[in-house]
Amino acid sequence: MQILLTVSLLGANAIGLVVVLTLVSVVVPGPNVVTPREYWWVNFIMLPIYLALAFLIGLVYGTTRTVKGLRWAIEDREPTRREQVRTLAMPWRLTRVQILLWTVGSMLFTTAYGTINPGSIPKVAFTVVFGGITVCAFSYLLTEFALRPAAARALEAGDPRRIRMAGVMGRSLLSWLLGTGVPVIGLMIIAIASFIRRDTSSTQFAVAILALGSVTIVFGFLLTFLGGLATTAPIKNVRSGMAAIEKGELDARLQVYDGTELGELQSGFNRMADGLREREKIRDLFGRHVGTEVAEAALAKNPELGGEEREIAVFFIDLVGSTELAASQPPSEVVDLLNRFFHVVVEEVDRHEGFVNKFEGDAALAIFGAPSDIDDPCGKSLAAARCIRDRLLVEVPDCKAAIGVASGRAVAGNIGAKARFEYTVIGDPVNEAARLSELAKSIPGALVASARTIDEAKRAQGWKLGDSVTLRGRSQETQLAIPE
């Protein structure tokens, strides 16, 4: 970090020295202060000594102090609020050191050259001030770029909205002022000086305009480019994050490294992504608890108490001998068995476009045709029941389940209180399916459906009708159907 800062500041000061030498030797009209013998002690003694002192103070001391201010980053710990603000203010603090050194140099050399020839005062003052402004502008932008990793870590540890430094508008105005405004002011000053000093030739005036115009084009472009790069980089960063969100990559996170409003934009994106991840997590958990269809319906519109009548098909599945199983096996083994059992049930119900509405201990209720309409709910409920029976025989042979399938008209909706309710179906088909499940425990194959369900199904091959029975709790007879 110190090497990068030193190189940045050396580069900025080298640019400033080139500008000063160019202006003082061939651009700005006035006495020659480069080659005459009377200026030898200023050019060859005073100038080298001051440059050496400025190097020690501005570069070595300034960068060393900056690195000490980043001790929290070196120690890999969270910065305090004071350390955060100090880290973000470091580019400006280093620039202030450059302002101080160039201000002292301007006064010192203007006085030194003025004691030899008072006519050189305007020329020297203008060139040193112009070079100093150029150096300070590049120093700020380059050191801000060099300290970007430290700024990123500082901003990650706190809210950038409360520790923001210069804004985007200030940065843009600074680039314009130093890249365009100051050179144009210099041209105006030279024009005014040419009116005051009648000895300025048209050639000198033309050279001055061409030189300052070139400086304006070159350094104005560089400053505008650096300022634009500092502005567009965070925006591109946010665009890449938005593209990742659009692809479904909700774990996308941006590094906040800008201390302006653009840093707020980056931080705002991260807060938005956190909210989306939390929302998706809640949505996933919600869907797991109540069913994907019910969750999507609840998210699409505000759920209310009450329901609607729908033609549905349901099946009720229950483990046979679960009481003895719980008494003879450890609870952990019983839970593992139930999870394997329900895994098959849920997978097949989902595959046939139904949803498991309830888990009741060792039993489950599956609904087809609510809350969303599906094609042939009766046929799909029968197919799901047969697939579950066949898979359980192979995948969970250590348990036996009885399944009852029924269909008819029922009320589907939210039942409970305003503060707590659940989606369910109430009606004769549910009761009939539960009773058929009880009856199936004593029938070979352990799968029984109502004849009405077979009749209503569009696709129900491989079923044969049997006797009619009066199920417990019902007054009407139910004709049975079992797989062939």
C-alpha positions in Angstrom: 0.0 0.0 0.0 2.8 2.4 0.9 4.6 1.6 -2.4 1.5 2.2 -4.4 0.8 5.5 -2.6 4.4 6.6 -3.1 4.3 5.8 -6.8 1.0 7.7 -7.2 2.3 10.8 -5.4 5.6 10.7 -7.3 3.8 10.5 -10.6 1.5 13.5 -9.7 4.5 15.6 -8.6 6.5 14.6 -11.7 3.6 15.9 -13.8 3.5 19.1 -11.8 7.3 19.7 -12.3 7.0 19.1 -16.0 4.1 21.6 -16.2 6.1 24.2 -14.2 9.3 23.9 -16.2 7.3 24.1 -19.5 5.4 27.1 -18.4 8.3 29.0 -16.8 10.7 28.4 -19.7 8.7 28.8 -22.9 5.0 29.6 -22.2 4.4 32.4 -19.7 5.7 35.8 -20.9 8.2 37.5 -18.6 11.9 37.6 -17.6 14.0 34.5 -18.2 14.6 32.8 -14.8 16.2 29.6 -16.1 19.5 30.4 -17.7 20.7 33.8 -16.3 23.7 33.5 -13.8 22.0 35.6 -11.1 19.5 32.9 -10.5 22.1 30.1 -10.0 21.7 29.9 -6.2 17.9 29.5 -6.5 18.0 27.0 -9.3 20.9 24.8 -8.2 20.9 25.1 -4.4 17.5 26.2 -3.0 15.4 24.2 -5.5 17.1 20.8 -5.0 17.1 21.2 -1.2 13.4 22.1 -1.1 12.5 19.2 -3.4 14.4 16.8 -1.1 12.6 18.1 1.9 9.2 18.0 0.2 9.9 14.4 -0.8 10.7 13.4 2.8 7.7 15.3 4.2 5.1 14.7 1.5 5.9 11.2 0.4 7.8 9.3 3.2 6.1 10.9 6.2 2.7 11.2 4.5 2.5 7.6 3.3 4.0 6.2 6.5 1.4 8.0 8.5 -1.3 6.8 6.2 -0.2 3.2 6.6 -0.2 3.6 10.4 -3.8 4.8 10.1 -4.6 1.5 8.4 -3.3 -0.6 11.3 -6.8 -2.0 11.8 -6.7 -3.5 8.3 -3.2 -4.9 8.8 -4.3 -6.5 12.1 -7.4 -7.9 10.3 -10.0 -6.5 12.7 -13.1 -4.5 12.5 -12.4 -0.7 12.4 -13.9 1.7 14.9 -16.1 4.5 13.7 -13.2 6.9 14.0 -10.9 4.6 12.0 -13.6 4.3 9.3 -13.9 8.0 8.8 -10.1 8.4 8.9 -9.6 5.8 6.2 -12.2 7.4 3.9 -10.6 10.8 4.5 -7.1 9.7 3.7 -7.0 10.8 0.1 -8.0 14.3 1.1 -5.5 14.3 4.0 -2.7 13.4 1.7 -3.9 16.0 -0.8 -3.8 18.6 2.0 -0.2 17.8 2.6 0.5 18.5 -1.1 -1.4 21.7 -1.0 0.7 22.9 2.0 4.0 21.9 0.3 3.1 23.6 -3.0 1.8 26.7 -1.2 5.0 27.1 0.9 7.0 26.5 -2.3 5.1 29.1 -4.2 5.6 31.8 -1.6 9.3 30.7 -1.0 10.3 30.7 -4.7 8.3 33.7 -5.7 10.0 35.7 -2.9 13.5 34.3 -3.9 13.1 35.1 -7.6 11.5 38.4 -6.7 14.4 39.6 -4.7 16.6 39.1 -7.7 14.2 40.6 -10.3 10.8 41.9 -9.1 9.5 41.6 -12.7 9.6 37.8 -12.4 7.1 37.6 -9.5 3.9 37.3 -11.6 5.5 34.7 -13.8 6.9 32.5 -11.0 3.8 32.8 -8.9 1.5 31.9 -11.7 3.5 28.9 -12.9 4.1 27.4 -9.4 0.4 27.8 -8.4 -0.7 26.3 -11.7 1.6 23.3 -11.3 0.5 22.9 -7.7 -3.2 22.8 -8.6 -2.4 20.1 -11.2 -0.4 18.1 -8.7 -3.2 18.3 -6.0 -5.8 17.2 -8.5 -3.9 14.1 -9.6 -2.8 13.4 -6.1 -6.4 13.2 -4.9 -7.7 11.0 -7.7 -4.7 8.7 -7.7 -4.5 8.2 -4.0 -8.3 7.6 -3.9 -7.8 4.8 -6.4 -4.8 3.4 -4.5 -6.7 3.4 -1.2 -9.8 1.7 -2.7 -9.2 -1.7 -1.0 -9.0 -0.1 2.4 -12.0 2.0 1.7 -13.9 -1.1 0.7 -13.2 -2.8 4.0 -14.0 0.4 6.0 -17.4 0.7 4.2 -18.2 -2.9 4.8 -18.0 -2.4 8.5 -20.4 0.5 8.7 -23.2 2.4 7.0 -21.8 4.5 4.1 -24.8 6.8 4.3 -23.4 8.3 7.5 -19.7 8.4 6.7 -19.8 9.7 3.2 -17.1 12.0 2.1 -17.2 14.0 -1.2 -20.1 13.4 -3.4 -20.3 12.6 -7.1 -21.2 16.2 -7.9 -18.2 17.4 -6.0 -15.9 15.0 -7.7 -17.2 16.0 -11.1 -16.9 19.7 -10.4 -13.3 19.2 -9.1 -12.4 17.4 -12.4 -13.9 20.2 -14.5 -12.4 23.0 -12.4 -8.9 21.6 -12.4 -9.0 20.1 -15.9 -10.7 23.0 -17.7 -11.5 25.9 -15.4 -8.0 26.6 -14.1 -6.2 26.4 -17.5 -8.8 28.7 -19.1 -8.3 31.2 -16.2 -4.5 30.9 -16.9 -5.2 31.9 -20.5 -7.2 34.8 -19.4 -4.4 35.9 -17.0 -1.9 35.7 -19.8 -4.1 37.8 -22.1 -4.5 40.4 -19.4 -0.8 40.4 -18.8 -0.2 41.0 -22.5 -2.3 44.1 -22.3 -0.4 45.4 -19.3 3.1 44.5 -20.6 3.4 46.1 -24.0 6.7 44.3 -24.7 5.0 40.9 -25.1 5.3 39.9 -28.8 2.5 38.2 -30.7 4.8 35.2 -31.1 5.1 34.9 -27.3 1.4 35.3 -26.9 0.7 32.7 -29.5 3.1 30.2 -27.9 1.5 30.8 -24.5 -2.0 30.1 -25.8 -0.9 27.0 -27.7 1.0 25.6 -24.7 -1.9 26.2 -22.2 -4.4 24.9 -24.8 -2.4 21.7 -25.1 -2.2 21.4 -21.3 -6.0 21.9 -21.1 -6.6 19.2 -23.7 -4.1 16.6 -22.2 -4.7 17.1 -18.5 -8.3 18.0 -18.8 -8.8 14.6 -20.6 -6.8 12.7 -17.9 -8.7 14.3 -15.0 -12.0 13.8 -16.7 -11.1 10.2 -17.5 -10.1 9.4 -13.9 -13.2 11.1 -12.6 -15.4 9.3 -15.0 -13.7 6.0 -14.2 -14.3 6.5 -10.5 -18.0 7.2 -11.3 -18.7 4.4 -13.8 -16.9 1.6 -12.0 -19.4 1.4 -9.1 -22.3 1.6 -11.6 -20.9 -1.3 -13.6 -20.4 -3.2 -10.4 -24.1 -2.7 -9.6 -25.2 -3.6 -13.1 -23.3 -6.9 -12.9 -25.0 -7.6 -9.5 -28.4 -6.9 -11.0 -27.6 -9.3 -13.9 -26.8 -12.0 -11.4 -30.1 -11.4 -9.5 -32.0 -11.6 -12.8 -30.4 -15.1 -13.3 -31.6 -16.2 -9.9 -28.3 -15.9 -8.2 -29.6 -14.4 -5.0 -26.4 -14.9 -3.1 -24.8 -12.1 -5.2 -23.0 -9.5 -3.1 -21.1 -6.4 -4.1 -18.0 -5.0 -2.5 -18.7 -1.4 -1.3 -15.6 0.6 -2.1 -16.9 4.1 -3.0 -17.4 6.8 -0.4 -19.9 8.8 -2.4 -23.5 8.3 -3.2 -22.4 5.5 -5.5 -21.2 3.6 -2.4 -24.7 4.0 -1.0 -26.0 2.5 -4.3 -23.7 -0.5 -3.8 -24.7 -0.9 -0.2 -28.4 -0.5 -1.1 -28.0 -3.3 -3.6 -26.6 -5.6 -0.9 -29.5 -4.7 1.4 -31.9 -5.5 -1.5 -30.2 -8.8 -2.1 -30.4 -9.6 1.6 -34.1 -8.9 1.5 -34.6 -11.0 -1.6 -32.7 -13.9 0.0 -34.8 -13.6 3.2 -38.0 -13.4 1.2 -37.1 -16.4 -0.9 -36.2 -18.3 2.3 -39.5 -17.4 3.9 -41.3 -18.3 0.7 -39.6 -21.7 0.5 -40.3 -22.5 4.2 -43.9 -21.3 3.7 -44.3 -23.6 0.7 -42.8 -26.5 2.6 -45.3 -26.0 5.5 -48.5 -25.4 3.6 -47.7 -26.6 0.1 -46.4 -24.8 -3.0 -49.8 -24.2 -4.5 -51.3 -22.7 -1.3 -48.2 -20.6 -0.8 -48.3 -19.2 -4.4 -52.0 -18.5 -4.0 -51.4 -16.7 -0.8 -48.6 -14.6 -2.3 -50.7 -13.7 -5.3 -53.6 -12.3 -3.3 -54.3 -11.5 0.4 -55.7 -14.7 1.9 -59.0 -14.4 3.8 -61.1 -16.6 5.9 -63.7 -18.6 4.0 -63.7 -20.9 1.0 -65.4 -22.0 -2.2 -67.0 -25.2 -3.4 -65.0 -27.2 -5.8 -65.1 -30.7 -7.4 -62.0 -32.4 -6.0 -60.4 -35.8 -5.5 -58.6 -36.8 -2.3 -56.8 -39.7 -0.9 -56.1 -40.6 2.7 -53.0 -42.7 3.5 -52.3 -44.3 6.9 -49.6 -46.6 8.2 -50.8 -50.0 9.4 -49.6 -51.0 12.8 -48.0 -47.7 13.7 -48.9 -48.0 17.4 -47.0 -51.3 17.7 -44.2 -49.9 15.6 -43.7 -46.9 18.0 -43.8 -49.2 21.0 -41.2 -51.7 19.7 -38.6 -49.3 18.0 -36.6 -46.4 19.3 -38.1 -43.0 18.4 -35.2 -42.1 16.1 -35.9 -45.2 14.0 -39.6 -44.4 13.9 -38.9 -40.9 12.7 -36.5 -42.1 10.0 -39.2 -44.6 8.8 -41.9 -41.9 8.7 -39.6 -39.6 6.7 -38.9 -42.3 4.1 -42.6 -43.0 3.9 -43.7 -39.4 3.5 -40.9 -38.8 1.0 -42.5 -41.3 -1.4 -46.0 -39.8 -0.7 -45.0 -36.2 -1.3 -42.9 -37.0 -4.4 -45.7 -38.9 -6.2 -48.4 -36.4 -5.2 -46.3 -33.5 -6.6 -45.6 -35.5 -9.7 -49.4 -35.9 -10.3 -50.1 -32.2 -9.7 -51.7 -32.6 -6.3 -50.5 -31.4 -2.9 -50.3 -32.9 0.5 -52.6 -30.9 2.7 -52.0 -32.5 6.1 -49.5 -34.7 7.9 -51.4 -36.3 10.8 -48.8 -38.3 12.7 -48.4 -41.4 10.6 -51.1 -40.4 8.0 -51.4 -37.8 5.2 -54.2 -36.2 3.3 -53.6 -35.3 -0.4 -55.9 -33.1 -2.5 -56.3 -32.9 -6.3 -58.1 -30.0 -7.8 -57.7 -27.4 -5.1 -56.5 -24.7 -4.7 -55.6 -24.8 -8.4 -57.6 -26.4 -11.1 -56.0 -29.4 -12.8 -57.1 -31.6 -15.6 -58.6 -35.0 -14.5 -58.2 -34.7 -10.7 -59.9 -38.1 -10.2 -57.6 -39.9 -12.6 -54.5 -38.3 -11.2 -55.4 -39.1 -7.6 -56.0 -42.8 -8.6 -52.7 -42.9 -10.5 -50.8 -41.3 -7.6 -52.3 -43.8 -5.1 -51.2 -46.8 -7.2 -47.7 -45.4 -7.7 -47.3 -44.8 -4.0 -48.4 -48.3 -3.2 -46.0 -49.8 -5.7 -43.0 -47.7 -4.6 -43.6 -48.4 -0.9 -43.4 -52.1 -1.5 -39.9 -51.6 -3.0 -38.4 -48.6 -1.3 -40.0 -48.8 2.2 -40.7 -52.6 2.6 -40.6 -52.4 6.4 -43.9 -50.5 6.6 -47.4 -51.1 5.2 -49.8 -48.3 4.3 -53.6 -48.3 3.6 -54.9 -45.8 1.0 -58.5 -44.7 0.4 -59.5 -42.6 -2.6 -62.7 -40.6 -2.9 -64.1 -37.6 -4.9 -66.9 -35.2 -4.8 -67.9 -31.6 -4.0 -66.2 -30.0 -1.0 -65.4 -26.6 0.4 -61.8 -25.6 0.0 -60.4 -22.5 1.8 -58.9 -20.9 4.9 -60.3 -22.2 8.1 -59.5 -20.8 11.6 -59.2 -17.3 13.0 -57.9 -14.1 11.5 -54.7 -14.4 13.5 -54.1 -18.0 12.7 -55.6 -20.1 9.9 -54.8 -22.9 7.5 -55.9 -24.0 4.0 -57.9 -27.2 4.0 -60.9 -28.9 2.5 -64.0 -29.9 4.3 -66.7 -32.1 3.0 -68.0 -35.6 2.4 -65.1 -36.7 0.1 -62.6 -36.2 2.9 -64.6 -38.2 5.4 -65.2 -40.9 2.8 -61.5 -41.2 1.9 -60.6 -41.6 5.6 -63.1 -44.3 6.1 -62.0 -46.1 2.9 -58.4 -46.0 4.3 -59.6 -47.7 7.4 -61.4 -50.4 5.3 -58.3 -50.8 3.1 -56.3 -52.2 6.1 -58.3 -55.4 5.9 -58.4 -55.7 2.1 -55.6 -57.4 0.1 -53.5 -54.7 -1.6 -54.5 -52.1 1.0 -55.9 -49.7 -1.7 -59.6 -48.9 -2.1 -61.4 -46.2 -4.1 -65.0 -45.2 -4.5 -66.8 -46.2 -7.7 -67.7 -42.6 -8.2 -64.0 -41.7 -8.5 -63.5 -44.4 -11.1 -66.5 -43.1 -13.1 -65.4 -39.5 -12.9 -61.8 -40.3 -14.0 -60.9 -39.8 -17.6 -58.1 -42.4 -17.3 -58.7 -45.1 -14.8 -57.7 -48.5 -16.3 -57.0 -51.5 -14.2 -59.8 -51.1 -11.6 -62.7 -53.4 -10.9 -65.9 -52.6 -9.0 -66.8 -54.5 -6.0 -69.5 -54.6 -3.2 -71.3 -51.6 -1.9 -70.8 -50.9 1.9 -72.0 -48.3 4.4 -69.0 -46.7 5.8 -68.8 -45.7 9.4 -70.4 -42.3 10.0 -72.1 -42.2 6.6 -75.7 -43.0 5.7 -75.2 -43.6 2.0 -73.6 -46.7 0.6 -70.3 -46.5 -1.2 -69.5 -48.9 -4.0 -65.9 -50.0 -3.7 -63.3 -50.3 -6.4 -59.9 -52.1 -6.1 -57.0 -52.5 -8.4 -57.1 -55.6 -10.6 
